């Protein structure tokens, strides 16, 4: 079988005219080097015949993320630092710790002053995405597929280059790899990178050693940030879709359990508007039934049967989503043996720290858990059981409440797997083995934090319960701090973050004529209220405080000052909230109001 692995280490040589990428793996001695012409942008393989200039700047790299085109021209993105996470079936899994971006053009003299400014903004967006925690890769293993899917592949499939085998839903540098994938001879340089979370831990229970692995694969379709990406797109792909696989590697074989999450599969939006929780808005002009069917059919094609677990509030602003969701499911026409639904009002049921009531939901789902089973395969590749369906869990964000329930389902499934492999006796619980329980809970809490940071901008809420099995006052206070940080980011920085993701993924492609024959979309166009009202609010609040703390010989006059400036602050604050959408940081590239059909 031909070696389809990707070069693990290379050396980048930077000359004025070309980038030279020289493979440095032990088995790569004498192999061709990749030449990238910085002027013509041509990529070619060539024998190493001393064409690399001795004066070229050199840098050791661990993979090529790809090439991005900005106003100045193309930029080469490479991985410069990595950390070994662990091994899956003997294959190394790495986390990206550092990247660098190198421009093709040697100078910016061909740009106008305005283009130089906006090119710098575009470059900072790419850098911001690259610095987001959670990029992973393997040079020999396909991280984008579950163990069960990989067990079904044919020998012919294994002959294909890694970039052709991957699940495109989970390849975050697919757009960046475009210039490489059109040239199959470059396959050993083409490195697919996923975004999400991977943890690999060696554990022991009663002298039974195994690897405990959790992988969360974040979809690059309808990707973005919390309030700007909700619901479905026209092809039925949901926002914040994450496939989470829990894998156990024993000496005798492998087992795994897969769950998915994603935004409520309807056409809806929840644009930030300064208020703490904007109201969700259903698009009454969209064909929700068609979008829902697109989504469910796609999920069934990948996972089989579905159990939809809905954790949103059944009263208040979230109720409109729950009611529409339930109606669509009832009228969808799917047979009950392929699609089922359970609605659990998480906040109502678990109010006043009654988190033990989550067992009511888990007990209701226990039948489906046993029916779906899990994937199990012996070391000689003999398959003993397959997972026949998945739980698709959601709350309003598909983060905090979803994380808690997914970790509980993962616990129940793992206990069944451990019984089969003789790690636990019948009826024995993970909670009886404190050392492993500690690892298990903290890995799932870390997974929750990673998924939350990537979508909402902060760590997850309710992770004290995931880590300890109990809700605490300290945990509630920490959640309050995270909620405040989320509020700020979601209102005042997420437009930039959304644009950065859209640029990185290729949802927006920079036109070299921007700022010359066509306007640059990043140009700020602010209403007068944006500048005046915050200034008035700040000035009024300052005067109100001064009126309170500086004593006056006439208390009646001081009282009138306090009342006047207090009223001015309240009136201005009311106007700011009324025009709240004017003050939030809005996306400018793709997810604008005029282009979003579901707002």
N, C-alpha and C positions, 0 to 999 in steps of 0.2 A: 504494500500500500504506500502510495506517495506521501511524503511529509507535507501536511497542509498547515502546519503551525506557523505562527508569525514570529519574526525576529524579536527576541526578548530585549536585546541591547543593541544600540547603534551609536555611531558617532556622527554628529552633524558638523560639517565643515562649511563655513560661511565665507565666500569670496565676493568680490564686488559684482561679479556677473552671474554666479550660480550658487545654489545650495547643493552640497554633496552629502548624501546620507549613506554611510558605510556600515554594513552589518558587522557586528562584533561578537556574535555568538561563536562558541568554540567550533561548532560544526559548519559555520558559514565562511570558513577560510577559503579564499579564492572565488567567492560568489560575486555577482555583479553588484555595482553600487547604483544608487538612484541619483540621477542628476536632475535638478529643477532649475530651469533657466529663469532668472529673475526679470528678464525683459520680455521674452516670447511666451513665458509661462508654460513651456513645454516640459513634460515629464518623460524621461527616458532611462532605460537600464543600459549600463555600459560596463565593459570590463575595466577593472582598476589597473590602469596602465600609467599611473603617475601623473594623471591630469589634475589632481588636487594640489593647488598652489601651497607651497610650504608656509606662506604668510597668512593662510586662511585661519580665521578664528575657529576654534573647535569647542564642541560641547557634547558630553555624553548624554544620550537621551534613551528613553525606554518605550518609545512608541510615537506614532504620528496621529494626532487628533484629527488633522485635516487642514483645509485651506478655506478661508473666509474672504469674500470680496467686500471692501469698504470703499469710501470715496477716493482714497489714495491709490487703490489697487488691491491685489491679493496680499494676504498675510498667512504665513505658515505657523500652525499651532502644534507644538510638540510637548510631550510629557518629560519633565526633567527630574521629578522626584516621585517615589512610590514607596508603599509599605506592603509587606507580605501579610495578607489576612489569614491565609491558611490553605488547605488543600481540599479539593473536591475530586474524588475518585483518582487521586494521585496527581491532579493538575493544580499548578500554582494559581492562586487568585490574588490579585493585587488591588490596592486602593491608590488612586491618584492623589498625591500630596502637593504637587507643584507642576505648573505648566509655564511655558514662555511663548510669546507671540513675536514673530520676526517678519518685518515688512519686505515685500519683493522690491518696491521702488527704493532707491538709495537716498532720495530726497523728496521733498514735497513742493518743489518749485513749480510743478505743473498745476498746482491747486491755487484757487483764489484764497484770500485771507479768510473769507467766510467758510469755504470748504475745509480749510485746515482746522478751524474751530469745531465744525460738526464731525469731521473725521475723528478728531480726538474724543468726542462724545461717543461715537459708535464704538471706538476701540475700548473705551472704558466700560461699555455695556458688555462686550465680549469677555473682558477681564472679570467683570462681576459674576458672570455665569460660571466661568472657569474656577472661580474661587469659592463657589458654593460647594459645601461638603457633600460627598456622596457619589463620586464617579469611581467606577470599578471596571476592571478588565482582566481577561486571561488570554494568554497567547496560544493556549492549546485546548481550551474548554469553552463550550458555548454557554455563557451565563444567561442568555436570554430565553432558554427553553427549560421547562421543568424536567426533572429526572424521568418522569413518566413519558413525556413526549420524546425525549432522547432515546428511551428504550425501544421505541417503535421504528426508529429510522433504519433505512436499508443501507447495505454496504456502499451502494452508489452514492448515497447522500453524503457519506463520510469522505468520499473522494472529492467532494466540492470544496472550494475555498471557504474559510470560516465566514467571511463577510456575506457569502451567498446562502449560508445555512441559517443565519440568525433570524429571529422573530423581529421584523421591522418595528413593531410596537415599542420595543424597549432599547433601540439603538439611538442614543442621543446625538451622536456625531454623524448620522447618516448623511445629512446635507453637506457637512464639511468634507466628507469622503468622496463626494461626487467626482472631482477631477481624477481620483485614483481608480474608482470602480469601473470607469469606462475602459480601463486598460488592464485586462485580466492578468497580464504578466507581472503586475505589481502586487499580486495577492499577498506576498509575505510581508508587505509593508502596510497592509490595510487592516487596521486594528479597530474592531467594534467596541464601543464604550457604553456601558449602561449607567443609569442614574438611579439611586435609591439607597439601599442599605444591605450590607452583608456582614454577618458575624459567624465565625467558626471557632468553636471551643471544644477542647478535649475534656471529656467528663467521665466519671466512674460512678456506678451504682452497684453495690454488693459485688465488687470485683469484676463487674461487667464494664469494660471500657468502650467508649463510642465517641464519635464526633457529633456535636449538636450544632446544626447550621440553620440560620434563618436568612433568607434572601427576599428582599422586597424590590420588585422591578417596577419602576415608575414609567408609565406610558408617555411617549413623546407626542402622541396625538392629543389634541385639545389640552395641551399642557399650559400651565401658567400659575397665576396667584389666586388667592382665596376669593376675593369679591369680583374679580374681572372675568374669571372662567368658571362658569356654573353649567350644570345640565348637559345637554347633548349638542353635537354639531349636526350638520345635514346628513352625515353618513352614519349617525347613531353612535358615535364615539363619545364617551362621557368624560367630563372633567375629573381631574385627580384620580384617574384609574390606576390602581396599584395591584399587582399580583404578588402575593406573599406565599412563599414556599418554606415549610419547615422540614428539614432533611435530617435523618439520623443515619450515620455511617457506622455499621457494626463490622467486626472482622468477618462475619458470615454473610453480610449483605447490606442492603440499603432500603430504607423506607422513607416516604415523604407524604406530606399533607398540604394541600394548596387551598388558599382562600383568596377572594378578590374583594376589592372595595371600589367605589366610584360614586360620583355625584348622582343625585336622584335622576333617573333617565327620562326626563321630560325637557321641554324647551322652557327654560326659566332663567331669570337673572336676579342679581342682588347688588346693584351698583352702590359703592360707598357714597355717602352724602353728609359726612360729619357726624351723623347720629351713631350711637354706639352699635346698634344692630339695625341696619337698613332692612326694610320689609322685602321679602322675596316677592318677585313679580312673575306670574305665569303669562306666557305669550298666548293669548287667546286666538291669534290668527294662525298659529302653527298647527301642523298635523301631528299631534302627540302620539297617536296610535301608530303611525308609520315610523316615526323616529324610535319609539319604544320597540317595535318589531325588528327594525334594523339592529338595534342594540342587543336584544335578547337572542336573535338568531345567530349573531356573531359570537356571543358568549357561549351558546350551546355548541357551536361548531368547535370551539376551543376546549370546553370543559364538560360537556354533557348536561346532566340535569342541573337545575338551579333552584336554590332556596334563597329568596330575597328577604333579608332581615332589615326592617326599617326602624330606626331608633329615634326619629324626630318627635318633637312635642305634638300631641294630638289636640292642642288648643293654642291660642295665641297666633303670632305671625306665621309659624311653621305649619299651621293646620291646613292652609290652602294647598301646600305641597303634598301633605299626607293624603288629603281627600282626593286630589287629582290622581295621585299615584295609585291609590287603592282602586279607583274607578277604572283606570286604564288597564290594570292587571285583571280585574274581574271581566272586562269586556274584550280581553286580548284573544281569547279562544284557544290558548295553549292548554293541553291536557294536564290534569293535576299530577300525573306521574312524571312530567318533565319540568313543570314550573309551579312552585309553591311560594307562599307569602306569609310572613309573620310580622306584625306591627307591635312594637313594645315602646311605650312612652317612658324612655329612660329617666328623664328628670322627675317625672311624677312618681314613678315607682320607687326610685332610689332617693327621694327627697329626705332631708333630715338624717343624712348619713346611713340610710337603710340599704347599704350596698349588698347585703345578703340576699335581697330580693332579685338580684340578677340571676340567681339559681332558678327562679321561676321560668325565665326565658331559656336558660340552658337545658332545663328539663324538657321544655316543649320541643327543643331542637334535637334532643337526644336520638329520636327515631331516625331523623334524616342523617345524623352523624354516623350512625351504625349502617344505614343503607348506603351512603356514599362511600364508606370505608376509606381506604388510603392505598397508596402504591407501595408494593413490597416486592423486592427482587433479591435473589440470592447472589452470591459472589460470582457464580458461573453464568449470570445473566438470565437465569430461570425466573420468570415472573410468577409470583404467588397470588397477588391480588392487584387490582387497579382501582383508582379512585373514579367513581362513576358520576360524580357531581360535585358542585362547590357551593359554599355559602357566599352570597354577594351581600355584604353588609354596608349600610350607609347611615349617616346622620346628616345634619345640615352641611357640614364641612367634610364628612367622611374622614374625620381625624380622631377626636378625643373619645367620644362614646364608642366609635367603631373600634378603636385600638383595644379598649377594655374587653369588649365582647369577643374580638378575634383572639385575644390571648387566652380567654377562657375556653373557647372552642379548641384551640391548639393544645391546651392542657388535656382535655378529654380525649382527643384523638391520640395524643402521645401515650396516654395510659393504655389505650387499646393496643397500640403498636408494641409497647414494652411488654405487655402480657404475651403477645405472639412470639416475641424473641426471647422470652424467659428472663427478661431483666426485672420485671415485677411479677409477683404472684397474683392470682385472680383476686380482684377486689382491693389490691394494694394501691396506694395513692402516691403521687409525686410529692405531695406535702409531707410525707413521712421521711423524706430524704432531703434534709435541710440544705446540704451543700449544693446539690444539683438544683433544688428549688430556687436557691438564691441566684444561680447563674441563669436559669430559665427566665425568671421574672425580670431580671435586669436586662437581659437581651431583648425581651419584648418591649420593655420600657424604652430602651435605647432606639429600637425600631420605631416606636411611636414618636419619639423626639425627632428622629431623622425625617420621617414622612411629614411631620408638622412644620419643621423648619423650611423644607423645600416648597411647601404650599402656602402656609400662613405666615412664615417669617419668624416664628418663635418655637420653642419646644412645646410638646404636647401638654394638655391639661389632664388632670386625673391620673398622672403617672405614679403618684404615691400609692394608689390602690393596686396598680399593675406590679409595682416593685415589692409591696409588703402584704398585699391582700387586705389592707385596711385603709379607710379614709381618715385623714388627720387634719387638725387645725392648721399645722404648718403647711401641709399640702394645699389646703384651700387658700392660704395666704400667697403661696407661690403661684397658684393659678391666677389669683387676682393680679399679681405683677405681670405675668405673661399676657393676661388679657389686656392690660393697659398698653403693653408694648405692641401687641397685635393691633390695637385700635390705632395707635400712631402710625405704624407701618402701613396698615391697610388703607389709611386715608391720605397719607402724605409721602409715601415712597413707593407704593406698589405699582403705580403707572410706569415708572422707570423700570422696575423689575420685570413687569410684563413685556415691555418693549425689548428688554435685554434677551428674554427667553425667545420671543418671536424672531429676533434677529439671529440668534444662535442656531435655532432650529430650521431657519430658512423659510419661515412663514412670511417674512419680509426680506426682500432682496434689495440691497442698496443700488440705486441708479447713479451712474457716474456723472449724469447731467444735473444732479441735485445742486441747488444753489447757483446754477448757471442759467439753464433754459427752463428749469422747473423749480418750484420752491422745495425747501427741505422740510420734511414732515416734523422734524424735531423743533422747528422754530416755535417759540412761545408766543401765544396770542391770548393775553389776559384781559378780562373785563376790568373796568375801573374799580369795581367793587372789590376785586381781589387785593388791590393795594390799599384802598382807602379804609375799608371797614375794619380790618385787623389793626390798623394804626389808631383809628378812633377808639376801638375797644381797649387797646393797651393804654392809650392816654386817659380814657375815662376811668379805667380800673385804677391807674396810678393816682388820679385825683381823688378817687373814692377812699383809697388807703390813706392818703395825706390828710383828707378831711377827718378821718377817724382818729389818727394818732397825734395830730398837732393840736394842742389845746387852744381854746379861744376864750376871750373874756366874755363873749356873748354866746351862751350855749344855744340860744334860739337860732342864731345865724349859722353856727356850726351844724346844728341839726338839719337846717335847710340845705346846706352844702352836701351833707351826707346823703340826704334823700335825693337831691338833684343828680349827683354823680352816680348814685346807685341805680336810679331809674335810667340814666343814660347808658350804663353798662348793660342792664337787662334788655333795653330796647335794641341796642346794637347787637347783643348776643342773639336775640330773636331774629333779627334780619340776617345775621350770618348763618344761623341754622336754616332759615327759610331758603336762602340761596346756597345751601350747603354744597351742592354739586360743583359750584364755581371754585371752591377752595380745595378740593381734593386733587391729588396728583393723578391725572388721567393718562392712559396710554395714547400714543400718537401715531404708531406705525400700523397696527392691524386692528386691535380690539377697540376701535372708536365707536361712538354712538351711531354714526351714520352707516357704518359697515356691519354692525352687529344686528343681525336680523331678528334676534330673540330678545331685544331690549324693549 
